[in-house]
Structure formats: structure tokens, C-alpha cells
Amino acid sequence: MAEFPDLLINPNPNAPTLDASGNQVRGINIFETIAERDALNITVRIPGALAVIKGTDELYQYTASTVDDTAWQDAANWVGVGSAGGSGVQNLNNLNGNLTLVGSGSVTITDDGNSTITIDSTGGGVTDVNGETGTVTFTGTGAVDVDVITGTGQIDLDLTNSGVAAGSYTNADITVDAQGRVTLASNGASGGVSSLETLTGDLNIVGAGSVTVTDNGSDTITVTGSDTYGLYGYDWEFSVAQSQLSTVGTYEGTAIYIQPSGSVSSTAAQVQVLSSGTWSVSSASSVAGATGLLAICSNLGNARLMNGLMYMGAGAAPGSAGDVLYLSTSSGLLTATAPTGTGEIVRVVGYNVDGDRIYFNPSADWIVLT
């Protein structure tokens, strides 16, 4: 708009001195939209211009020193203004509606020391702190709900002490409220688990020491499952299985782990005799090979079954189900037919159970045939 050449004289007292119907007075501009502001003719642009955007009831001040299109149309050069005290909104009283603070810099809400800063709304409050890199402090007697936290900043919540002492607890007894906060904690009894009742899942007992299971004298201790269980000593073991034995040399019963120096190696399902301090392969052909401590080798290293069931293989047990088994004159074997030769040893060692398994239970008595 062109400048007035002289003082403005109004010859009509019944008309306004300035008619703003043209939507601008030099340096003070009224626009419907920001697009209209950006399209203002360069001849009437000036640094420090004010622009009122009627469509959104916003007031901006132009801050750049040049007014070319690039600078004039750059939103960063337009700053929302308030009172004459400086840039930005200086005072808000009795604001009734939503307040949105937008800017590339920081937003500071400062208490003057005489007032109370309150952020409140029905069912609302502060619901989002996004990208905050400073410190946000919430205080009060009500609940604080932080819905979204993003960025690399930090939010410190000053929570009321729960009364639980900070520290580590052993075998802790704890109480947790509905929000997951620990409200009560104390050290529990030492010594690990002292009682288990109505256990329906798996129980794994792991430790470097021993595990003791004690019957109270009125109950039955039952172990169920599909694996093999056992009670173990240093050289002695009692083992039971909850599934059908299916590998040669697997067993249920009492086993011994003693392996003196010079003993022969353990071979699954082979009968051996402990004589003169070493294990050797048994034979009913001689007193030395038949009259000592008998055991049948398992498939587990040095474990030798002294008494119990052993799987010999499909149909591999001598004789038929129920037959008495004797020590054989063939080295390391059993037989369902008693030896008959002079000098041979007759010694009962067990029974055929079902053609696949035997019950091994060597008699402490034997007969030398003459």
C-alpha cells in the first residue's frame, strides 16, 4: 500500500479516519490465512511488520531484516507475540479452552513465588511428555499417570516411600499391591524349601550338596514320571524307571559302582564275579569263576546290577518266562539249563521274567558237581 503523502485529514466526521476494509495499513496487516500473508506484495513489506491471521485469531511479528520472498515466506521468521513486554505470550488469565505450546525451543512455566501452578482437568491432567530432556517434577496427593515417554531423556517420579527398607532379602516373603509395588518384605526361613504340598508340576532339585527326602512315618513317598529315578550313595545305588526298559543293560534295582584296579571292563548284560580283589568274567566251569560276588554289568559305565530287573534284549533272556536261570559254563552268560559236568558249579542266579527281561538275584549257595 502506498504511503500517505501528508497528514491524514478526514473531511467527513461521520466516517472513520482509517478504513481497514482493505485489510491492511502499512506495517499492520490483516489476513484471512497465512497463505495470504505470504503472498503480500513486496512493495508494502517492512521489517517488524505485524500480521493478524483472522482465520485463527493469531498475531505474528516479522523478525527478519530482509523482506524478499524466501525470508518473508519462512515461518521461522514469524513469531507469535503477546503484550509489549517482549516476544512470546507474556500473560494468560482466565483461559477457557485448550492451550497448545508449539516451538523449536524450550517451554518454561515459572512460578512467581506467590502463586500456585496447577495443571488440572476432569479425568485428565498431564498425559504426555514427549522428547523431554530436562527434569519434569510431579507432586501432589493424587495419582500421576505418564502415558507416553519417548526420546533419550529422563523422567524422575518422586514416589512416596512404601515403608519397605531398601536392600537385599534372603528367601524373601513379600507382599505386592495391585500396581505391582512391593509393600512388605522380610527375610524368610533359611535352608531353602521346607515344605511342598499339592505340587502338580515338575520339581527340579539342583544343588552342589546332597538332597534328602524323609518320610514322616505316616505318608507314602511316591515318585512318578517317564524318566529314571534313583537313590544314590558313594558306591551304591537304588534305581527305578517309570517307562519300559528297552536298551540292553538298562535296569531297575540295586547297583554297585566298586571298580578295583585290574578289573575287566564293564560290558552290558555280561555276568562278572568279584574274586581275589578284581572283577572278572564269570564261568560255571570253575570255583574261582562262579563262587564269588556275582553282578551283571549295565550299560552305564561301572554300574553293576546286584539285584533287580535287567533288559537283555528282545527275546534274548535264556529260557522262557518263569524259568530258573543258572550261571553258564560259557563265560559271562546265563542259562536255563543247569550245568552237569564234573567239577562244574550249579548256582541259581535268578529267573526269566518275560523273555526280554530277567530278575537277577544270585544265590549265596552253590553246588560243585563230582
C-alpha positions as CSV (number, residue, x, y, z in Angstrom):
1,M,0.0,0.0,0.0
2,A,1.3,3.4,-0.8
3,E,2.3,5.8,2.0
4,F,0.1,8.8,2.7
5,P,1.9,11.9,1.3
6,D,0.9,14.1,4.3
7,L,-1.0,14.1,7.5
8,L,-4.3,12.3,7.1
9,I,-7.2,14.6,7.2
10,N,-10.7,13.3,7.5
11,P,-13.2,15.7,5.8
12,N,-16.2,13.5,6.9
13,P,-16.7,13.4,10.7
14,N,-19.2,10.7,10.2
15,A,-16.7,8.3,8.6
16,P,-13.7,6.6,10.2
17,T,-10.3,8.1,9.9
18,L,-8.9,4.8,8.6
19,D,-10.9,2.3,6.7
20,A,-9.5,-1.1,7.3
21,S,-11.8,-2.8,4.8
22,G,-8.8,-3.2,2.5
23,N,-7.4,-5.4,5.2
24,Q,-4.1,-3.6,5.7
25,V,-2.5,-0.4,7.0
26,R,1.2,-0.1,6.3
27,G,3.1,-2.3,8.8
28,I,-0.1,-3.7,10.3
29,N,-1.6,-6.4,8.1
30,I,-4.8,-8.3,8.4
31,F,-5.1,-11.6,6.6
32,E,-7.6,-14.4,6.4
33,T,-4.9,-17.0,6.2
34,I,-1.1,-17.4,6.4
35,A,-1.1,-18.1,2.6
36,E,-2.4,-14.6,2.1
37,R,0.3,-13.2,4.4
38,D,3.0,-15.0,2.4
39,A,1.6,-13.5,-0.9
40,L,1.7,-9.9,0.3
41,N,3.2,-7.6,-2.3
42,I,6.9,-7.0,-1.6
43,T,6.4,-3.2,-2.0
44,V,4.5,-3.0,1.3
45,R,6.5,-5.4,3.3
46,I,8.6,-4.0,6.1
47,P,10.8,-5.5,8.9
48,G,9.0,-5.6,12.2
49,A,5.6,-5.9,10.5
50,L,2.6,-7.3,12.4
51,A,0.3,-9.8,10.8
52,V,-3.1,-10.7,12.2
53,I,-4.5,-14.0,10.9
54,K,-8.2,-13.7,11.2
55,G,-9.0,-17.3,10.4
56,T,-7.2,-18.5,13.5
57,D,-7.1,-15.3,15.7
58,E,-3.3,-15.3,15.8
59,L,-0.9,-12.4,15.9
60,Y,2.6,-12.6,14.5
61,Q,5.6,-10.3,14.3
62,Y,8.1,-10.4,11.4
63,T,11.7,-10.7,12.7
64,A,13.9,-10.9,9.7
65,S,15.8,-7.8,8.4
66,T,15.0,-8.5,4.7
67,V,11.7,-8.9,3.0
68,D,12.4,-11.0,-0.1
69,D,10.1,-13.9,-0.8
70,T,12.4,-16.5,0.8
71,A,12.7,-14.7,4.1
72,W,9.1,-13.4,4.1
73,Q,7.6,-16.8,3.5
74,D,9.8,-18.6,6.1
75,A,7.6,-19.5,9.1
76,A,10.7,-19.3,11.3
77,N,10.8,-15.6,10.8
78,W,7.3,-15.1,12.1
79,V,7.0,-15.2,15.9
80,G,3.7,-15.3,17.8
81,V,3.5,-12.2,20.1
82,G,1.6,-11.1,23.1
83,S,2.0,-8.0,25.3
84,A,4.6,-5.3,24.7
85,G,6.9,-6.8,27.3
86,G,8.7,-9.0,24.8
87,S,8.3,-11.9,22.4
88,G,6.1,-14.8,23.2
89,V,2.9,-14.9,25.2
90,Q,3.5,-12.9,28.4
91,N,0.3,-13.4,30.3
92,L,-2.7,-15.6,30.2
93,N,-5.6,-15.0,32.6
94,N,-8.8,-17.0,32.8
95,L,-8.0,-19.1,29.8
96,N,-11.1,-21.2,29.0
97,G,-10.2,-23.9,26.5
98,N,-7.2,-25.8,25.2
99,L,-3.6,-24.4,25.4
100,T,-1.1,-25.6,22.9
101,L,2.5,-24.6,23.2
102,V,4.5,-25.1,20.0
103,G,8.1,-24.1,19.3
104,S,11.5,-25.3,18.4
105,G,13.0,-24.0,21.6
106,S,12.1,-24.8,25.2
107,V,8.9,-24.1,27.0
108,T,9.2,-22.7,30.6
109,I,6.4,-22.4,33.1
110,T,7.7,-20.4,36.0
111,D,6.0,-19.7,39.4
112,D,6.5,-16.1,40.5
113,G,6.7,-17.3,44.1
114,N,3.4,-16.0,45.1
115,S,1.1,-18.2,43.0
116,T,0.3,-21.9,42.6
117,I,0.8,-23.6,39.3
118,T,-1.9,-26.1,38.7
119,I,-2.5,-28.4,35.7
120,D,-5.9,-29.9,36.1
121,S,-8.8,-31.2,34.1
122,T,-11.6,-33.6,34.6
123,G,-10.3,-37.1,34.2
124,G,-7.2,-35.7,32.6
125,G,-4.0,-33.9,33.8
126,V,-0.6,-34.3,32.2
127,T,-0.9,-37.2,29.7
128,D,2.1,-36.9,27.5
129,V,5.8,-35.9,28.0
130,N,7.4,-36.5,24.6
131,G,11.1,-35.9,24.0
132,E,11.7,-34.2,27.3
133,T,15.4,-33.9,28.0
134,G,15.2,-31.9,31.2
135,T,13.5,-32.6,34.5
136,V,9.8,-32.9,34.9
137,T,8.5,-33.0,38.5
138,F,5.0,-34.1,39.5
139,T,4.0,-33.5,43.1
140,G,0.7,-33.9,44.9
141,T,-1.6,-36.3,46.7
142,G,-3.3,-37.7,43.6
143,A,-2.2,-40.3,41.1
144,V,0.4,-39.4,38.4
145,D,-0.2,-41.1,35.0
146,V,2.6,-40.8,32.4
147,D,1.1,-42.4,29.3
148,V,3.9,-41.9,26.7
149,I,7.6,-41.4,27.3
150,T,9.9,-41.3,24.3
151,G,13.3,-40.0,23.4
152,T,16.5,-40.3,25.4
153,G,15.6,-38.0,28.2
154,Q,14.7,-38.8,31.8
155,I,11.6,-38.6,33.9
156,D,12.1,-38.7,37.7
157,L,9.0,-39.6,39.7
158,D,9.2,-38.7,43.4
159,L,7.1,-41.6,44.8
160,T,6.0,-41.7,48.4
161,N,8.1,-44.2,50.4
162,S,6.4,-47.6,50.7
163,G,7.9,-48.4,54.1
164,V,9.9,-51.3,52.7
165,A,13.6,-50.9,53.5
166,A,15.9,-50.8,50.5
167,G,18.3,-53.8,50.3
168,S,18.6,-57.5,49.5
169,Y,16.4,-60.1,51.1
170,T,17.1,-63.9,51.6
171,N,14.3,-66.3,50.9
172,A,12.1,-63.2,50.9
173,D,8.5,-63.1,52.0
174,I,6.9,-60.3,50.0
175,T,3.5,-58.5,49.6
176,V,2.7,-56.8,46.3
177,D,-0.2,-54.4,45.7
178,A,-2.4,-54.1,42.6
179,Q,0.1,-51.7,40.9
180,G,2.9,-54.2,41.3
181,R,4.7,-52.3,44.2
182,V,6.3,-54.2,47.0
183,T,4.6,-53.0,50.2
184,L,6.0,-55.6,52.6
185,A,9.2,-57.6,52.6
186,S,11.1,-59.7,55.1
187,N,13.7,-62.4,55.2
188,G,12.3,-65.9,55.1
189,A,13.4,-69.0,56.8
190,S,16.9,-70.3,55.8
191,G,17.6,-73.7,54.4
192,G,15.6,-73.4,51.2
193,V,12.2,-75.0,50.7
194,S,10.9,-76.7,53.8
195,S,7.5,-77.9,52.7
196,L,5.8,-78.7,49.4
197,E,2.1,-79.6,49.3
198,T,-0.1,-80.5,46.4
199,L,2.7,-80.0,43.8
200,T,1.2,-80.6,40.3
201,G,4.1,-79.5,38.1
202,D,7.7,-80.6,37.7
203,L,10.1,-80.4,40.6
204,N,13.8,-80.0,39.8
205,I,16.2,-80.2,42.8
206,V,19.6,-78.7,41.9
207,G,22.5,-78.1,44.2
208,A,26.1,-78.8,44.9
209,G,25.2,-80.7,48.1
210,S,23.1,-83.8,48.9
211,V,19.3,-84.0,48.7
212,T,17.4,-85.7,51.5
213,V,13.8,-87.0,51.2
214,T,12.3,-88.0,54.5
215,D,9.0,-89.8,55.2
216,N,7.2,-88.6,58.3
217,G,6.2,-92.1,59.2
218,S,2.5,-91.8,58.1
219,D,2.7,-91.0,54.4
220,T,3.9,-92.7,51.2
221,I,6.8,-91.2,49.2
222,T,5.9,-91.6,45.5
223,V,8.0,-90.7,42.5
224,T,6.2,-90.7,39.2
225,G,7.1,-89.7,35.6
226,S,8.7,-91.1,32.5
227,D,12.4,-91.0,33.5
228,T,14.7,-93.0,35.7
229,Y,15.0,-92.1,39.4
230,G,17.4,-93.3,42.0
231,L,18.7,-93.0,45.5
232,Y,22.5,-92.7,45.3
233,G,25.3,-93.4,47.7
234,Y,29.1,-93.2,47.1
235,D,29.4,-96.8,45.8
236,W,25.7,-97.9,45.9
237,E,22.5,-97.0,44.1
238,F,18.9,-98.0,44.1
239,S,17.3,-97.1,40.8
240,V,13.7,-97.3,39.4
241,A,12.3,-96.4,35.9
242,Q,8.8,-95.3,35.0
243,S,8.9,-96.5,31.5
244,Q,9.5,-99.9,29.9
245,L,13.2,-100.9,29.8
246,S,14.2,-101.0,26.1
247,T,18.0,-100.8,25.9
248,V,20.3,-103.8,26.7
249,G,21.9,-103.3,30.1
250,T,19.2,-100.9,31.5
251,Y,17.9,-101.9,34.8
252,E,15.8,-101.3,37.9
253,G,17.2,-102.4,41.3
254,T,20.4,-102.2,43.4
255,A,23.7,-101.5,41.7
256,I,27.3,-101.2,42.9
257,Y,30.0,-98.9,41.5
258,I,33.1,-100.5,43.0
259,Q,35.8,-100.9,40.3
260,P,39.1,-102.3,41.8
261,S,42.3,-101.8,39.9
262,G,42.9,-104.5,37.3
263,S,39.2,-105.4,36.8
264,V,37.9,-106.2,33.4
265,S,35.8,-103.6,31.6
266,S,32.0,-103.5,32.0
267,T,30.1,-104.9,29.1
268,A,26.3,-104.6,29.0
269,A,24.5,-107.8,30.2
270,Q,27.7,-109.6,30.9
271,V,27.9,-111.5,34.2
272,Q,31.1,-110.9,36.3
273,V,32.4,-112.2,39.5
274,L,34.4,-110.3,42.2
275,S,37.2,-112.7,43.2
276,S,40.7,-112.1,44.6
277,G,40.1,-108.3,44.6
278,T,39.1,-107.8,40.9
279,W,36.1,-108.2,38.6
280,S,36.5,-110.9,36.0
281,V,34.1,-112.6,33.6
282,S,32.1,-115.4,35.3
283,S,32.0,-119.1,34.4
284,A,30.4,-122.1,36.0
285,S,33.4,-124.2,34.9
286,S,35.5,-123.3,37.9
287,V,35.1,-122.5,41.6
288,A,37.0,-119.2,41.1
289,G,34.7,-118.1,38.2
290,A,31.4,-119.0,40.0
291,T,31.5,-118.7,43.7
292,G,32.5,-115.1,44.4
293,L,30.3,-112.0,44.5
294,L,28.2,-112.0,41.3
295,A,26.9,-109.0,39.4
296,I,25.6,-108.3,35.9
297,C,27.0,-105.3,34.0
298,S,24.7,-102.4,33.0
299,N,25.1,-100.1,30.1
300,L,26.2,-97.3,32.4
301,G,30.0,-97.4,32.8
302,N,31.0,-99.2,36.0
303,A,27.4,-99.7,37.4
304,R,26.8,-103.5,38.0
305,L,23.4,-104.8,39.0
306,M,23.5,-106.8,42.2
307,N,19.7,-107.4,42.5
308,G,16.8,-106.4,40.3
309,L,15.4,-106.4,36.7
310,M,17.6,-106.1,33.6
311,Y,16.7,-105.8,29.9
312,M,18.6,-108.4,27.9
313,G,17.2,-107.6,24.5
314,A,14.1,-108.7,22.6
315,G,13.7,-112.4,23.3
316,A,17.3,-112.6,24.5
317,A,16.7,-113.8,28.0
318,P,17.6,-117.6,28.4
319,G,14.7,-120.0,28.6
320,S,11.0,-119.0,28.8
321,A,9.1,-116.7,31.2
322,G,9.3,-118.1,34.7
323,D,12.3,-120.4,34.1
324,V,15.1,-120.6,36.7
325,L,18.3,-119.2,35.5
326,Y,21.8,-120.6,36.3
327,L,25.3,-119.4,35.8
328,S,26.5,-120.7,32.5
329,T,29.8,-122.5,31.8
330,S,30.1,-120.1,28.8
331,S,31.9,-117.0,30.0
332,G,29.7,-114.2,31.2
333,L,26.4,-115.8,30.3
334,L,23.3,-117.2,32.0
335,T,21.5,-120.4,31.1
336,A,18.1,-122.0,31.8
337,T,19.8,-125.5,31.9
338,A,21.8,-126.4,35.0
339,P,25.5,-127.5,34.4
340,T,26.0,-131.3,34.7
341,G,29.8,-131.8,34.2
342,T,32.2,-133.0,36.9
343,G,33.8,-130.0,38.7
344,E,31.2,-127.6,37.3
345,I,29.3,-125.3,39.6
346,V,25.5,-125.2,39.9
347,R,24.4,-121.8,41.2
348,V,20.9,-120.2,40.8
349,V,21.2,-116.6,39.8
350,G,17.5,-115.6,39.0
351,Y,14.5,-116.0,36.7
352,N,13.4,-115.3,33.2
353,V,10.6,-112.7,33.5
354,D,9.1,-112.3,30.0
355,G,11.7,-113.4,27.5
356,D,13.2,-109.8,27.3
357,R,14.0,-109.2,31.0
358,I,15.4,-111.2,33.8
359,Y,15.2,-110.9,37.5
360,F,18.8,-111.1,38.7
361,N,19.2,-112.4,42.3
362,P,22.2,-114.6,42.8
363,S,22.0,-117.2,45.5
364,A,24.7,-117.2,48.1
365,D,24.8,-121.0,47.9
366,W,26.3,-123.3,45.1
367,I,27.0,-126.9,44.4
368,V,30.2,-128.3,43.0
369,L,29.4,-131.4,40.8
370,T,31.5,-134.5,41.3
